[in-house]
Amino acid sequence: MVAGLLGAFAAAVCYGIGSVLQAVAARRTQSAEGLDPRLLLRLFGSWRYLLGIAFDGIAFVLSIAALRSLPLFVVQSIVASFLAVTAVLGAIFLHMPLRRSEWFALLVVVAGLVLVGLSAAEDRTVSVGTAERWGVLVAAAVLGLAAIPLGRINGAPGAAVLGSLAGLEFGAVAVAARILPSSVQLDTLFSDLGILLRDPAIYALVLAGGVALLTYSTALQRGTVTQATAPLVIGETVAPALVGLLLLGDRPRPGWGWVAALGFVLAVAGALSLSRHGDLSEPELEHTQSA
């Protein structure tokens, strides 16, 4: 369980670094009309975006490893703290100093994560049927189809809507990773490839991850980082936590339910408060481009 907690915190750090790099790259790339997959092709020409994706990949592997031993609500609340990492990195490298209110929000995030960590119990194996596995894939596909017409919404509303869809798809990724066969481990991934290819959850993971990447990148071009990221944090944190508690048997330590709930609320609320710090103004972008 300790290794899982450390892995989740390391994932948050990697996601925070990746989000800064991707935000800068997306804001300096030609905007897409609607939900255009060619946007990703343009972004792949940016070394900052590729480096950000690499950090996201490392974070993804770490979060999957954490989900093998910890409940969804624990891992997702810790991962949501990547905005705290983004705020600190922004203060150091993007010349966006933290205000007093933001330092307070940072302390709130830390306090919430401490409570979540203290309330965490070792994850238990839960029997997941075929219906749940196909359900995640169907949900990922429905969200992907919904993103096509919603991708035509411009401005701040478009950033919020696409950010929400990206958060829900990232949440689907977490759920899919959580319900992968327990016999599959990272060190036996290739030998268990046949098992994975027969599981709908692995296709849900890939589909949801691709749609989330495209919708979030598009959202970053439609509005500020705040408008895109705040709804993403809610979607990727609250939705999978509810799925874990209602369907997958996730539970905190006996008698620690209120501590887990308080910590979860504090961590997410603090992260949302810090999301405003992610706004990149034009002077800051020019400074980063010249660096």
N, C-alpha and C positions, 0 to 999 in steps of 0.2 A: 504493500500500500504506500509506503514511503517513497519507493521508486516511482510509483504512479504519480504521486503528488509532485515530485521533482520534475518528472517528464512533462506534466501539464504546465508547470511554471516556465519551463524551458520553451515549450511550445508558444506560450504567450509572448515571451521575449522575441522569438523568431517572427511571429505574426506582426508584432509591433514594428520591427525593422522592415519587414516586407511591405507593410501598409504605407510607410513613409516613401519608400522607393517607388511603389506603384502609383501613389497619388501624384507625385511629381511627374512621372512619365505620362500618365493619362491626361493631365492638364496641358501637356505640351505636345500632344498628338492630335492630328486632324480629327475633328468630331465626327461621330457616326450619325447617319440619318436612320432613325428607328433602331431596332436591335440587329446590328450588322456584324456577323462573325468576322468580316474582314478587319474590324477594329483590332481584334486580337492579333491578326497578321501584322498590322502596322505597329502595334505595341511590341511585338516580338523583335522588332528592329531596334528597340531601345535597350541598351545594356542595363539601365537602371531597372526597367521592368523585368528583364530576365533574372537579374539578381534578386529582385523582390520575389519572383516566383520560386526561385531556388530556396529562399528562406521559408516561404510558405510550404514548400515540399517537405523541408526538414520538420517544420512545425506539425504538418499533417501526420507524418510518421510518429512523432513523439506523442501526439494526441491519441492516435490509434492505440499505441502501447499503453497509454494511461487508461484508456477505456476498457482495457482487458482486466483491470483490477479495481477500477473506481466507478461509482454511479455516474450517469450522464449529468445530473445537476451539479456535481462537484467539478467535473472536468470543464463543462461549458461555462460555469461562473468564473473559473480560473482563466480560461482562454479569453473571456470577455475583458480581462484586465490588460489585454494588449494595447488598449487605448491609453492606459497609464504609461506604458513603455513608449508609445508614440509621442505622448506629451513630453516626456523627459528627453527623448531624442530630438524632438523639435526644438526644445529649449537649448540643447547643446549644439546641434549642427545646422538648424534652420533659423537661428536667431529669433526664436519665439519664446521669450521668457515667461515662466509661469507666474500668474498673478496669485494673490493671497487666496482667493476663492478656489483656484485650481490646485494649490498645495493642499488645501483642506479636502478637496475632492479626492486627491491622491491618497491622503490618509484614510479617507472613508473606504476606498477600494481595498487598501491593505488590511484595514480592520475587518471588512467583510470576508476577505479571503482567509484570514486567520480563523474566523469563526467557521467558515465552510470546511477548512482543513481539519479543525478540531472535531467537527461533527461527522466526518467521513467514516464510513464503515467499509470493510472489505467487500468488494462486489461479489455477488453470488450468481451462480449459473442458473439461468432461467430458460425454460423450454419455450422456444419461439417456433410457431408453426409456419406452414407454407403461406397462410393468409397474410401474416404480418410481413413476411419477406416480400411477397408480391405487392403488398400495400405500400411499402416504402417506394418501390419502383414506380407504381402508378402515381403516387403523390409527386414524385420528382418529375414525371412526364407531364402531369397536369400543370404544375407550376411553370415548366418550360414552355408549354403551349400558351399559357396565360401571359407570359413575358412578351410574346410577339406583338399583340395589339397594344399592350401597356407600354412597350418600348417606344411608341410614337409620342408619348407625353413628354413635352419639353420643359425646361426650366426646373425650378425647385420642386414642383409636384412630381415631375418625372424622376428626379434624383431620389425623392422619398419613396416612391412606389417601387422603383427598381432596386433600391437599397433594401427594402423590405423583402422583395422576392429573393434577392441574393442571400439575405439572412436565413430565410426559410429553407433555401436550397442547401446552404452550409449546415443548417440543422439536420436536414435529411442525410447529408454526408455523415454526420456524427451518429445518427440513429443506425444507418446502414453499417457503419464500422462496429457499432456496439453489438449488432445481432449476427455478425459473421460467425461461422462455426467456431466453437471454442477450441476445437482440435487444431485449428490453423494458427500457427505462431509465426513471428517474423523470421525466425531462424529456419523454419521449414516451409517458407512461402512457395518456393519453386516446386518442391516435391508434392505440395498440396494444391498445385495449380488446378488440377482436374476437379477437386472439390469446389474451389472458388468459382470456376466457370459454369458449374451447374447451379449456383446459388443466385437468385434474382437480386439479392442485396448487393452483390459486387457490381452489377450493372446499374443499380440505383446510385451507388457511390460514385461511379464514373460519370453518369449522366448529370447528377446533381452538382458535382464538382465543376463540370464544364459550363453548365448554365450559370452557376453562381459566379464564376470567374468573368463571364461575358457581361452579365447584368450589373455586377459591381463596377467593372471598368467603365461601362456606359454611364452608370449613375454618377461616377466621379467627374464625367464631362458635362453633366446636365446641371450640376449645382455645386455647392461647397462640399468639402469633405464631411462637415457636420451633417448636412442634409442627407448625404448618402450613407454615412456610417452609423448614425444614431439608430435608425430603424433596423439596420443590419444587426447591430448588437442585440436588440430586442428579439428579432426573429431567430437568430442562431443560438440564443441562450434560453429563452423562455419556452419555445415550442419543443425542443428535444428534452428539456427537463420535465415538462408535463408528460411527454410520451414515456419517459423512463419511469416516472412515478406511477402513472396510471396503467401502463401496459407491460413494462419490463421488470417490475418488482424492485426497482431501486428504492432503497431506504437508508436514512441516516442511522447513526448509532442509537440504540434504544434509549429513549428519554432525551435525546438531543434534537428532536424534530424542530422545536422552536428556535434553537441556535442555528440550525441549517437554514431555516426560512429567513431569519434575520440577516445572516451572513450573505445569503443569495441576494436579497433585496439591496443591501448596502453595496455589494460589489457591482451589481448592474447599475444602480442609481449613480454611484460614483463614476463608473465608466461613461455613462451617458453625459454626465456633467463635464467630463474631460474631453468628450468628443468635439466640443466647440474649439478646443485648442488645436485641432487638426486643420483648421482653415488655412489655406495657403494663399496669401495675397500676391498680386502681381510683382511687387518689389522682391518678395521672398523667392518667387519662382525665378526671377531674373538673376538673383544672387546665386541660387543653386545652379542655374544654367551656366553661369560664368565660372563656377568653381571647377 
